[in-house]
Amino acid sequence: LRDQVNSGAFAAGLDGWTFLDRDKEWVLTGWVAGSHVRGSVARIRALQQNPVHYFQRPDYRRASVDPDATALAGWAARFHLNKQKGDWFSNSAVGLVSPGYETNDLGFMFRTGVINLHAGAGRAWRQPGKVFRYAEVIGALFQSYNWDGDVTWRGVWSGVYGQFLNYWSVGVNQAYNPATLNDRRTRGGPLMRNRPGYELNVNMNSDSRKRVVLEAFGGRYHQAAGDYDAWAGLDVTLRPAPNLSLTVGPNFSWSREPGQYVTTYADSTAAATYGHRYVFADLDYREVSAGVRVNWTFSPTLSLQLYAQPLVSAGDYRGLKALARPRTFDFDPYGSGGTTLEDSTAYFLVDADGPAGPAPRVRVDNPAFSFRSLRGNAVLRWEYLPGSTLFLVWTQSRADGDGRGEFRFRRSWDRLLEAPPDNILMVKATYWWNP
């Protein structure tokens, strides 16, 4: 396993805070950390090229793959300035993660080589008025850079929240993101353009003290015609008795992505994109899921919790195309302008200059998918002595999928119920010994 796992990993850090005034209204917090990992040449080379680092990016100016390295080191830091008293509040922060920082042996991090910052402020009204029991308004500016100084994310965000006198509440937030650059979309390739986008979210909650409680939400992120993400959901909680509650929460999401990454292949004729073709497609995605939860307290020492999560999703890929040039959202579609495209259910055959040209004819597997899963668990908790507890846990999971890319809820549900289940039974006992 020496070429698959780091042989050593070390991390150390400091965090702290200090008040900036006598009334303890303003507080500065922060942390700094460093990391060092080592391993075989093959392992560290793979680590430099994985999605956390992407040192192989052809237009990465501040970092590159060291093919002979046997270690990787880096640092990270983040500082916050908060106003934490009074009706006016604020939160601002700046964070930096160097390209070589690596802590995935111990925890989770999804990218390095980033500098991000934000500044936000808001106002709260805590005394009940004629309409609202509580209300607040907040706004923020944010921006992120990669280690080369390219702006990879930027925007303005605002939100309002209010709780009415009857304890119902509503919240609305929105954001606008101007055009920026994306150093992750090509999966280790050159920069691409993020098109401007606008996001709107709305949520509503009924009185949580009642026997029937409703929580609804919905939102949409829109970039251009035919490029959007949308989502909606509803949670209904029933309390037929003080010791029993049932929550059912269906969720829906659908999106259309005209620039979904598919694959990369070498092509010496692709001079504009550094000798590789970065293949994208139009993706239509649909998902339906739900959370079902039961909490039943039989006595102060005996309770039962049940949870189930069914999910059905499908993604269909069409219109293969190659990135035309870095720092753009422009594509050269296959099947026109002298290029060829042959498709079948399982794969595509693409050629950037047709049968007579020097560019290779490449097979691209069709990533279309239909997936369904059902996960559930039951936990019986019995406190047989004060401080001593016995847990009986049963979990079951089912999954099924194919490459059709079709969203058919009834067919998917039938296939899911026919899928063989994985069952796990666990027993955990604790005893509190108090001499």
N, C-alpha and C positions, 0 to 999 in steps of 0.2 A: 504493500500500500504506500510505499514511500513516494511514488509519483502522483498519488491522489490525495494525500493528507500531509499537512505541515508537520515537520518533526518537532517544532517548538514554537510556542506563541506566548508573548508577554505583553501586558498592558498595565499602565499605571496612570493615575489621574488625581486631581485635586478639585474640590468644589467648595464654595463658600458664599457668604453674603455679608453685607454690611449696610446699616442704615445711614442715610446721608443727612438727616436732620434730627433735631431733638424730639420732635413729635412722632418720629418713626413713620412718616407719611411716604417718603421716598426710600426705596431699597434697591441696591445693586446686587445682583446674583450672577454667578458664573462658574464655569468649569473649564479645565484644560486637561488634556490627556495625550499620551503618546503610546505607540504600539511598535512591536518588532516581531516579525515572524521569520522562520527559516525553514528550509527544506531542500530537496534535491533540485537540480537545475530544471528538470522537466516540470516539477511541481510549481516552482516560483514563476517559471515562464507562463504556465497556464493561469496562475493567480493574477499576473499582470494583465492578461487578456480576457479575464472573465467579466461579466456585466457590471461588477462593482467598480472596476478600474478602467477597462477599455484603453490600455496604453497603446494599442496598435492602431488607433485612429490615425489616418494618414495626414490629417491637418491639425493634430495635437502638437502645439509648439513647445509646451513646458514639460512634457513627459513623453517617454517612448519606451519600448520594450528593450530590456537588457537581456539578451539571450543567454548570458553566462551567469546571471545573478543567482545566488543561493539564499538571499535574505531580502526582506522588504520592510521598510520602516516609514513611519509617518506620524502626524500629530493632528489634533483637532481642538477646537475651543468654541465656546458660546457664552455670550454675556447678555443679561437682561436688565433693563431699567424699568421699574414699576412704580406707579403711584397707587397706593393701596388703601387710601382713606378718602372719605368725602364723597360727594355726589359726582364729582368729576374723577375719572380714572384714566390711566394710560398704561400701555405696555409697548416696549420697543426692544429690539434684540438684533444682534449681529452674530453670525456663526461662520466658522471656517473649518473645512475638512481638507487636509492636504491629499494629493494623489496617492501617496503610499500608505495612508492610514488603513488599518485592517484589524477588525475585532470580531469577525464572524466565527472564529474558533470558540468564542465565549457567548456571543449574543447575536444580534442581527443588525446589519446595515446594508443599504441598497445602492449607495453610490458614494464616490469620493471626488476630490478635485472640484469643490463647490464653495462658493461664498454667498451666503444669503442674509438678507436683512429686512426688517419691517419696522414700521412706526405706526402705532394705533392709539386712539383715544376715544372716550365716550362719556356719556352723561346718563345717570340713573335717577329716577324719581321713585323714592321708596315710601312716600306717604300717600295713602289712598286719596284719589280725587273723585270727580263726578263720574268718570268712565272707567279709569284704570286703578287697580290695586297696586300695581307695580309696572314700571315701564323703563326701557333703556334704549339708547341709540348709540351706535358705535361705527367707527370708520377706520380704515387702515390703508397704508401704501406698502407695497412689498416688491422686492426685486432680488433676483439671483444671478450670479455669474459663474461661469466655469473658470478653471485655473488660468486660462488664457485671457480672461477678461471679457469674453463674449457674454452678452446678456441672454440667459437661457429662460428666464421667466420674469414677468413684470406685470403689475396690475394695481387696481384700486378696488377695495372691497368695502361694503357698507351693510349694516343690518339694523333692524328695529325689532324689538320684542315687547309685548305687553300682556299683562294678566288682568283680565276684567274683574269687576267686583263680584261676579258669580263664579270666579275661579277658573273659567275657561281662559285659554291663552292662545296667542297667535304670534308667529315670527316670520319675518321676510328678510332674506339677505340676497345680495347681488354682487357681481364682480365683473369687471371688464379687463381683458388682457390684450394689450396691443401686440403687434408682431414682434417676435423674438427669434432666437436660434435654438435648435434642438440638437444636442450632441449624443442622444441615445436612440433616436428613431431608426438609424441605419445599423444598429447593433454592432458598433465598432467601426463603422464607416465614417464618411465625412459629415460635416454639419448639414442640417436641413432647416428650413424655415418653419416656424410655428405661425400659422395664420391667426389674425385677431379673433378673439372669441368673447362671448358674453354669457354669463351664467345667472340663473334666477332660481331661488329655492323658497318654498313656502311650506310651513308646518303649522298644525293646529292640534291643540290638546284640550279635552274636556275636563271637567272637575274630577280630579283624581280621588276624591273622597267618596264618590258615588259607587253603586254596585255595578254600573256599566260605564266603562271608561273608553273613550275613543282617542286615538292618536293617528293623525293622517299627515302625509308629507308628499311632496312632489317637486320636481325640478327639471331643468333643461339647460344644457350647455350647447350653444350654437356658434359655429364658426363661419360657415358659408352654406350656400345652397347644397343640400345633399350631404352635409357634414354636421352631425349633431349626436348628442347623448341625451337620453331622457329617462326619468325614473319616477316611480310613484309607489306608495304603499299605504296600508291601513292596518293598525293594530287595534283589536277589540278585546278588552279585558272584562270578564264576567266574574262577579263575586256573589254566588248564590248563598253563601254562608260566610261568617267571619273567618272560618278556618280553611276555606276553599276558594281558589281562584283559577280561572282558565283564560289563557291568552291565545288568540289566533291572529297571525299577522301575515297576510299575503303581500308580496313585493313583486313589482314588475319593472323591467328595464329593457330598453331597446335603443339601438344606435345604428348609425350609418357612418362608416369611416372610409373616405376615399384614398387614404394613404396608409393602409395597414401593411406592415412589413411582412414579407413572405420568406425570402431567402437571399443569399449572396453567392455569386459564382465568378470565377476568374475569367476575364476576357481582355486580352492585350490590346484590342481595338478600342476599348473604352477609356480613352485618354482623359476625358473630362472628369471621370470619376475614379482616377488612380488605378486603372487596370482591372476594375471589377464592375460588375453589373449588380445594382441593388434593386431587387425586384419587390414591387408593392402590388396591392390589389384593392378593389372596392370590397369592403366587408359589411354585410348586413347581419346584425346580431340581435337575438331575442332571448329573454330569460324570464322565467316565472319561478318564484320560490316562496316559501312560507315558513314561519316558525310557529309551532304549537307547543304551548307550555302549560303544565298543570302543577300547582303547588297545593298539597293537601296536608294539613297539620292535624293529626289525630289527637295528640296530647302534647304537652310541653316537652316530652321526651321521645316522641315518635312522629316521623313525618315522611312523606313520599313526594318525590319530584319526578315528573315525566317530561321529556322533551323530544320533539321530532322535527326534522327539517327536510322536506322534499324539495327538489330542484330539477327543473327541466330547462335546457338551453340549447341553442343551435346557432351556428355561424356559417354563412355562405360566402365564398370568395369568387369574385368575377372581375373581368377586365384587367388582366395582368399588364404591368407597365414597369419601366425602369427609370430610376432617377436620372434626369437629364443633366443636371449640373449641381455642384454643392451650393449650399446657402440659399436654396430655392425650394419651392414646392411644385416644381415643374417636372413632368414625366414624359417619356417617350413610350406610347402604348404599343404593345405587341399586336401584330395583326394588321398594321397599317403603315404607310410610308416606307414600304420596302421590307418591313419586318414580318415575321410569320408567327402564328400562334395556332397550335392544334390542341384541342382539349378533349378530355374524357372524364369519366367519373372519378378516376383515381389520380390522374396526373395531367400536366400540361407539357407540351413541347414548344420551346421558344427559340427564336433565332433573331438576333438583332439586325442582321443585314440580308436575310434570305438565304436560299440554298447556294447561291453563287458567291457569296461573300466569305471573307476569312473568319468572321466571328463564329464561335462554336454553336452548334445546335444542342440545347440543354434540356434535360427532363427535370421538371419541377413538380414535386408531389403536391397534390391538391390538399390544402390544409382544412377543407371544410369539415365540420363536425356536428354531430348531434349527441348530446350528453345528458344523462339523467342520473340522479343519485337520491338516496334516502338514508338519512342518518338519524338515529334515535338512541335515547338512553333512559334508564330508570334508576333512581337512587333511593333506597330505603335507609333512613337514618334512625338509629335507636340509641339513646343515651341510657344504657342499662344501669349505670351508677353515675353519680355526680362527677362530671369531668371525664368519664370513660364512655367511649362511643363505638358502636358497631355500624359499619356501612356495607350494604349489599348493593352492587352495581352491575347492571346489565346494559351492554351497548350492542347495537346492531347497525350494520351499514350494508347498503346495496348500491351497485353502480352498473351502468350499461352505456355503451356508446357505439357509434358507427360514423362513417364518413359521408353521410347523405347531406348534411347541412340543412335539413328540413325541420321546421318547427311544427310538430304535430302533437298537441298535448295529450289527446286520448291514446294515441298509439304509443307515445313515450311512457305514459303511466302504465299501460298494460305490459310493456316490455320490462319496466322497472320491477313490477310485482313478480314477474317470472324470473328475474335475475337471482342467482344463488346468494344468500346472505352470509355475511361474516358476523359471528356472534362471539362476544367476550363476556365472561362472568368473572367479577372480581369481588373479593371479600377483604375489608380492611377493619382492623380492630385496634383501638387504643385503650390504654389503661392509665388512669391518673393515680400515681402513687404519691401520697402526701404524708410523709412520716411526721 
